[in-house]
Amino acid sequence: MIVMINGAFGSGKTTQAENLAKLIPNSMIVDPELSGYLLRELIPDLMRQEHERSGDFQDLDLWRVLVVEVAKMVKLKYNRNLIVPMTLYKPYNFNYIKDAFEKLDKVYHFTLMASKASIHERLTIRGDTVGGWQFQQTEKCLSALQASVFSEHIDSEKLNADEITQYILKQIELQ
């Protein structure tokens, strides 16, 4: 099984991934940000195509390919349930990754939603620079993630972390 935990930066994805990893047997977290960090270091700005110079590694064409290949190799080598926390708000990237994941295993996708004020408060508490890149992405992400393609939506303001974890476990039939 692959559990995708989507949402804006600060919505609670990492907390949920960590909670689920403790409760889903034979599971591990595969974080797509690590693929992004690798590509950002590996491919100099001058080599990147114009559309890849946005500052968002999800705009690197190889990012979505690498995310899928890493998940595929981990599934094949270690036969684990994967928990994949990511801020994935561009439908093209989302569809590419989700479709490829569905060829590997059963996929569950959840999008954590919260208000801009709550997201900014959480980002501040975790130590992100106020006004920094994550803050600048909030409105764009929240707006895009409203789309039905990103369902199932979970309100991470109304439910606490444990309630969200239990809800997800119920949806994937592990409770």
N, C-alpha and C positions, 0 to 999 in steps of 0.2 A: 504494500500500500504506500501511496505517496500523499502526504497531507501538506497542502500549500496554505500558508498563513500569509495573507496579503494585507496591506493597509499603508497609510501614510506613515512617514517617519514619526515615531512617538505614539503610535496607536496601540502598542502592546504586543507586537509580533514576537519579539525575542523572549519576553516573559512567557507567552503561550508556547512557543517552541520548546523552551526549557521545561515547562510543566508537562507537556505532552511526552517529551523524551523520557521522562521519569515513569510515565504511566503506560505507554504503549510498548508492549514487549518487542524485543529485537529491533529497536529503532535507533536512529541517529539523526542529528541535525546536519543538513547540507546547506550551507549559507551561500547563496549566489553572489553576495557582495565580495566574497573572497575571490571569485573568478574575475569580478570587475577590478579589484585592486591589482590582481596579477596583470591583466591586460593594460591597465592604466600605466603600470611601470614598464611593461614590455614594449608597448607600441608608442614611440615618440610622437608628439603632436604633429611634427612635420610630415610624418608618414600617414597620418590619418586623413581620410576623406573629409571634405568640408562638413558634411552632416554629422560626422563623428567628433567634431570639435566643440561640442556643447557644454562640456564639463560633466556630463552625466554618462557614466560608463555603459549605461543601458543603450546609448546611441551608437556604441561600437558594434559593428555588424557581427563580430566574432563573439560578443558577450553571450547572446542567447544560445548560440551554437555550443559554446564552452559550458554553459550552465547545464544544458541537456546532456552533453557528453560526460561531464563529471558525474551527474546523477546516474547515467546509464552504467558507467564503469563501476561505481560504488555498488549499485544493485547487483551487477553481474559478479563482482568479486566477493562481496561480503553478504549478499542476500539479506539486506536489512530493510525495514520499513523506513522511509525517508520523511523527515519533517523539514519543510523548506520555507523559511521565513523570508519574505521579500516585499519590497515596495515596487509593485509591478502594475503601473497605471496606463501603459500604452497598449491598446488592444492588439496590435500586431505582435509585439513581444509576448504578451500574455497568451495569445492563441498558439503561437509557435511552440512555446514552452509547454503549455498544458496539453496540446495535441501530441507532442513527442512523449511527454510523461505517460499519457494514456496508452501508448504503445508498450510501455515498460511494466505498468501495473495499474491497479485500481487507484483513481485519483479523487481526492476530496479537496475542495477549495473553499476557503472562508476569507472574507474581507472584514477586518476590524475597522469600525467607523467611530469617529468622535468629532466633536466640534473643533473648530480652529483654535478657540481659546484653550480647550483642554489639551489639545496637541501641543500648543506652544508652552503651556505650563509644564507638561511632561518633559519636553525637550530641555527646558530650563533646569528642571530638577535633575535630569541626568547629566547636566553639565555641558550641553551644546552651546555654542556661542549664539547669544541672542542676535537675531537678524542674519545669522549665518545661512549656509546653503540649505540645511534641512528646513529651517524656518521659511526660506524662500520657496520651497517646493510645496508647502502645505496646501494652499488654495488650489493649485493646479491638480495635485493628487486627489484631494477630497472631491473636487468637481468631477474628475474623470472616473473615480471609483464608484460614483453613484450609478453608473451604467449597469444595465442588467447583466452584461457579460461577466461582471465581477461579483455576481451573486454567488454565494450566500453572504449577505451582510449581517454582521453582529455588532450591536451597539456596545462599544467598550466603555461608554460613559455610564450606561444604566446597569451594566453587569460588572461585578468585580472579576478579578483574574481567575479565581477558583470557579466561579459560576460559568465563565466562558469555557474554561477547561472541561468542566463537566458537560456542558452543552455540546462541545465538539466531540467528546468521547461518546456521547449518546448518538450523535449523528453518524459516527463511524462504527456504531454498534459495539463499543468496547465497555459499555457500562451496564 
